[in-house]
Amino acid sequence: MDREEEQLLRGRVYGADHDAPGPRPGRRYTELVGGPLDGLLLDITGLTREEAGTGVVLATELGQFGAGGKAIYNPRTGDADHFDWTGDTP
């Protein structure tokens, strides 16, 4: 992904329409850091703190395994506002 594509993804919400303007009021988000989804926001409104604390596996075509691949993100210790990339999986 080139720098221009990266800038387009910043401030976007994972899984939202490309036309969506960004985060919605009243929702809870965490920022994805590193890996193929770097800079995207993940809506964690429906997750309990325990569920969010286990991390997430997100579908992406941008990772090491291409279409059908997934990126693994785990909460940053002591910082619920950021999930760090830990790798890709097929």
C-alpha positions in Angstrom: 0.0 0.0 0.0 1.4 3.4 -0.9 1.4 6.5 1.3 -1.6 8.0 -0.5 -3.7 4.9 0.1 -2.6 4.9 3.8 -3.8 8.5 4.2 -7.2 7.6 2.7 -7.7 4.9 5.3 -6.9 7.2 8.3 -10.0 8.2 10.3 -12.1 5.5 8.5 -14.0 2.9 10.4 -13.3 -0.8 9.7 -16.2 -2.4 8.0 -18.1 0.9 7.2 -19.0 2.0 3.7 -16.3 3.8 1.9 -18.7 6.8 1.6 -19.1 7.0 5.4 -17.7 10.2 6.8 -16.0 8.5 9.8 -16.8 7.7 13.4 -20.4 8.3 14.6 -21.3 10.1 17.8 -22.3 7.9 20.7 -20.1 5.0 19.6 -17.0 3.6 21.2 -13.9 3.1 19.0 -10.3 1.9 19.3 -7.6 2.7 16.8 -5.9 -0.2 15.0 -2.1 0.3 15.1 0.4 -1.4 12.7 -0.3 -4.1 10.1 -2.6 -3.9 7.1 -5.4 -2.0 8.9 -3.1 0.6 10.5 -5.0 3.8 11.3 -8.5 2.4 10.9 -10.9 2.8 13.8 -12.7 -0.3 15.1 -16.2 0.1 16.5 -16.2 -1.8 19.8 -19.5 -0.3 21.1 -21.2 -3.7 21.4 -18.3 -5.5 23.1 -18.0 -5.8 26.9 -14.6 -4.8 28.4 -13.8 -8.5 28.8 -14.7 -9.3 25.1 -12.6 -6.3 23.9 -9.8 -7.4 26.2 -9.3 -10.7 24.2 -8.5 -8.9 21.0 -10.0 -9.3 17.5 -9.3 -11.2 14.3 -10.4 -9.1 11.3 -10.9 -10.0 7.7 -8.7 -8.1 5.3 -7.5 -8.4 1.7 -4.5 -6.2 2.5 -2.6 -8.6 4.7 0.1 -11.2 4.1 -2.4 -13.8 2.9 -4.5 -11.6 0.5 -8.1 -12.3 -0.1 -9.5 -14.5 2.7 -6.8 -13.5 5.1 -7.2 -12.0 8.6 -5.3 -9.6 10.7 -4.9 -10.1 14.5 -5.1 -7.1 16.8 -4.8 -7.1 20.6 -5.5 -4.4 23.1 -2.5 -2.4 24.1 -1.6 -2.9 27.8 -3.1 -0.1 29.8 -4.5 1.7 26.7 -8.0 0.6 25.6 -7.9 3.2 22.8 -5.4 1.3 20.8 -5.2 -2.3 19.5 -1.8 -3.4 18.2 -1.2 -5.7 15.3 0.3 -9.0 16.2 0.3 -10.8 12.9 -1.8 -12.2 10.0 -3.4 -15.5 9.6 -4.9 -17.3 6.5 
